[in-house]
Amino acid sequence: MTGGLGERWRRRGGRTVRLALVFDDIMEFALALLSVPPDELETLGWTFADRKRLLDHFLRSGKAAQRVPRMRWGRA
């Protein structure tokens, strides 16, 4: 998220949002992010490094989500 996207985010309030997702949902979103071609990333103002940083975060979050019992998420 280079200057353009980060700047717009701050102008709009830049609030941090905390989402609680199960592992399957986290990985589905990560796979969708991987499917975005480089030219579309550039259009969004993202670099490959931005996408990698977000994917690394999803991987850490997914590992943490796997440690939470499924019953706690309301899914069995």
Legacy VTK file of the C-alpha trace (Angstrom):
# vtk DataFile Version 3.0
C-alpha trace
ASCII
DATASET POLYDATA
POINTS 76 float
0.000 0.000 0.000
2.107 2.776 -1.321
1.632 6.476 -0.758
-1.577 6.781 -2.771
-3.578 4.099 -0.995
-2.107 4.856 2.426
-2.815 8.538 1.999
-6.442 7.907 1.021
-6.812 5.571 4.011
-5.576 8.253 6.424
-7.819 10.906 4.838
-10.830 8.673 5.406
-10.023 8.252 9.079
-7.433 5.459 8.922
-9.213 3.382 11.516
-7.864 -0.059 12.351
-10.368 -2.817 11.775
-10.067 -6.133 13.587
-11.723 -9.074 11.864
-12.144 -12.537 13.323
-12.139 -15.133 10.564
-11.796 -18.887 10.536
-8.796 -20.442 8.789
-10.770 -21.377 5.656
-11.944 -17.794 5.166
-8.453 -16.388 5.719
-6.947 -18.740 3.151
-9.748 -18.057 0.647
-9.027 -14.341 0.858
-5.272 -14.970 0.527
-5.828 -17.074 -2.592
-8.008 -14.348 -4.096
-5.254 -11.824 -3.399
-2.747 -14.091 -5.153
-4.943 -14.149 -8.250
-4.659 -10.379 -8.758
-2.304 -9.819 -11.709
0.635 -7.385 -11.368
-0.927 -4.750 -13.649
-4.074 -4.638 -11.502
-1.946 -4.401 -8.351
-0.241 -1.391 -9.887
-3.618 0.166 -10.711
-4.575 -0.228 -7.044
-1.357 1.487 -6.019
0.065 -1.708 -4.535
3.484 -3.229 -5.066
4.481 -6.858 -5.016
6.049 -6.182 -1.586
2.718 -4.803 -0.299
0.927 -7.959 -1.406
3.630 -10.187 0.095
3.411 -8.332 3.410
-0.369 -8.830 3.507
-0.042 -12.505 2.548
2.525 -13.010 5.327
0.041 -11.466 7.737
-2.689 -13.823 6.491
-0.385 -16.793 7.004
0.346 -15.777 10.604
-3.363 -15.116 11.215
-4.328 -18.440 9.637
-1.923 -20.324 11.881
-3.367 -18.531 14.923
-6.933 -19.272 13.755
-6.132 -22.981 13.482
-5.380 -23.028 17.220
-8.875 -21.757 18.075
-11.474 -24.541 18.558
-14.048 -24.537 15.728
-16.921 -24.505 18.226
-15.749 -21.073 19.401
-16.376 -19.694 15.886
-19.942 -20.997 15.858
-19.214 -23.509 13.111
-19.048 -27.235 13.645
LINES 1 77
76 0 1 2 3 4 5 6 7 8 9 10 11 12 13 14 15 16 17 18 19 20 21 22 23 24 25 26 27 28 29 30 31 32 33 34 35 36 37 38 39 40 41 42 43 44 45 46 47 48 49 50 51 52 53 54 55 56 57 58 59 60 61 62 63 64 65 66 67 68 69 70 71 72 73 74 75
